[in-house]
Amino acid sequence: MAVLFYLPVILGCLLYLVWSGGAYALETRTVGEDPLVGLGLGLLAAAPMVGISQAVVGRIGVFRRLGRALAGITGPMSWSPCLLLAASASVGEELLFRAVIQEHLGLAVGVLLFAAAHVPMERDLWLWPVLALGAGLIFGGLYEATGAALASTVAHFVVSLLNLRFLGQRFGVQSASMGSSTRPPRSPTRLRPPSP
């Protein structure tokens, strides 16, 4: 389902980049002039983000509730669905919020809209846009430093991939939409996961 949502976003952003600046804009705002630097910076930024996020989910109640709620949405996933979701979300969101919005409206607007896009419908997810604001600052900083979305996309991808897998394994909640576990599905009458 994520691909169905993100594919038009990705295509729209790529078409916009070509329309607004031609092949040069497409190349410079996506991979940049030095892709190896972008790749390296993205990996360097992702490492502490993953380490810190996984550590706080295991130790701090409000983060544990957020992790449990997110795992309740996605359920445990094998590597293939994690890869697909992380790739489509990171490419789509980083093209939109960095290469298009941030490029034209600035870092602050890009970060605020990124956080707003993560406003949840579930009470246990209230912390999600706050964390997205912090992540958006890091991703936006990577875009500012490199002038291209590659570094932020790599960081976003690694954080999403490893944390999706971590949350699904840690909390072991079955998602009816993913169907990737032998555990029984969540009870539809339980609106919130139990408190720790």
N, C-alpha and C positions, 0 to 999 in steps of 0.2 A: 504494500500500500504506500509506503514512503516514496518509492520510486515514482508512482503515479502522481504524487503531489510535487515532488522535487523536479521531475523531468521538465515540465513546462517552465519552472523557475529557471533552471539551468539554461534551457534553450532560449528563453526570453532574454536573459542576461547576456548570453553570447551574441545574439542578434543585435542587442542594443550596443554592445561594445563595437561590433563591426560597423553598425550604422553611424555611431557617434565618432569613430576615429579610424575606421578601416582595420586592415590586418595588423597594423602597427599597434593600435590600442588593444586589440585582442591579445596579441603576444605579450606586450609589456605589462598589462594589468592582470594577466593570468599567471604566466610562468616567470615573467621578468627577464632581466638581462643576464642574470646569473642564477640559473635554477638550482645549482648545487648549494649555493649560499642559502636560498630559500628553504630547501629541503633540510639542511643542517639546523637553521634557526628554528624551523617548525618542530623538529625532533627535540632540540634543546628546551624549547618552551613547554612542550608536552610532558616531558619527564616529571618535573616537579608538580605540574597540575594533576597528573594521574596519582602520583604518590600522596600528595596532600589530600585529594578528594577521597581516596580509598582509606586513608588513615582516619579522617574525621568521621566517615560513615561508620567505622567500627568503634569509635570512642565517644561520640557526642550525640546525645539523644535526638536533637532536632534534625541533625544530618542523617541519623539512622532512620528516622521516620520518613524523611525525603527519599532516601534510598529504597526503603521498602515500598513506598508509594510508586516510585518510578518502575521498580521491578514488577509491581502489580500491573502496570500498564503493558510493559513489554513481555514479561514472563521470561523464563530461562531460554536462552537462544544458543544454538550451536554457532560455530564461527561463521558459517556462510550468511545467515541472516544478519549477524552483527556487522559483517563486512559490508553488506548491501545497504543497511540502514546508515551506518557511519559514513560510507562513501557518498551516498546521495544527499544526506543532510549537510555534511561538511562542504561539499562542492557547491550545492545550491545556496546555502546560507552565506558562505564566504564570497561567492560571486556577487550575490545581491547586496549584502551589507558592507562589504569592503570595496570590490571593484566598481560597483555602480553607485551606491548611496554615499559611502565615505568619500569616494573620489570626488563627488560633486558637492556634497553638503557638509563634509568634514567629519572628523573623528567623533565628536560629541554626539552628533545626530545619528551616526551609524551605530554607535554603542547603545544609545537610548532606544533606538528602534529594534536592535537585536534583543535587548532585555525585554522590551514590550512584546516581542514575538514569542517570548517564553512565559507569558502570564498564563497561569494554569486555571483550570476549572475546578480542580480538587483542592480542598483546604490544606491537605498534607503537603501539597506542592508549592505553598506560598513562598518558600525560600528559593525556588527555581529561578525566577527572574533576577533576584539579587545576585545569585551565583553567575547567571548569564551576563549581568552587568560587569562583573569582575573578569569573566572570560572574554567578554567583548572588548574590554580595555586591553587585554593581552593580545588578542587577535588583531585589534585595530592598531596596536603598537607595532606588531609585526608587519602589517601592511604599510604603515608610515615609514618604517625602517627600510623596507625593500622596494616599495612602490608597486608591488604585485601581490596577488592573492595566494600564491603558492605556499608561502611560509605559514600563513594563518590557516589555510586549508589542511596542510599536513598536521599542524598542531591540533586542530579541531577534530580531524579524522582519528588520530591516535587516542586522544582523550575519549571520544565517543566510543570507539571500538573497544578499548580496554575496560572502560567503565560499564558499558552495556553488558559485557561478558561477566565482569565482576559482580554487578548487582544481581543478575540472574542467578549466578551460582551461589551468592551469599544468602539471598532471601528465598530462592527456590519457589517462587510463586508462578503458577501456571497462567498463561494468558490464552484465552479462548481463540484469539485471532492468530497466534503464532503456532500453537499446537506442537511444540517441539519438546515436550517432556512427557514422561509417563506418570507424573503426579496428577492427582485429580484436579479439575478446574476449581477456581475460587467460587465460593458460594455467592450467588447473585444478591442475596439479602444482606451480605456484609458490605457496607458502604466504605468503611475505613479499615485498613489493616490494624491488627491489635497493637497496643502500645508495648514498648519493650519492657 
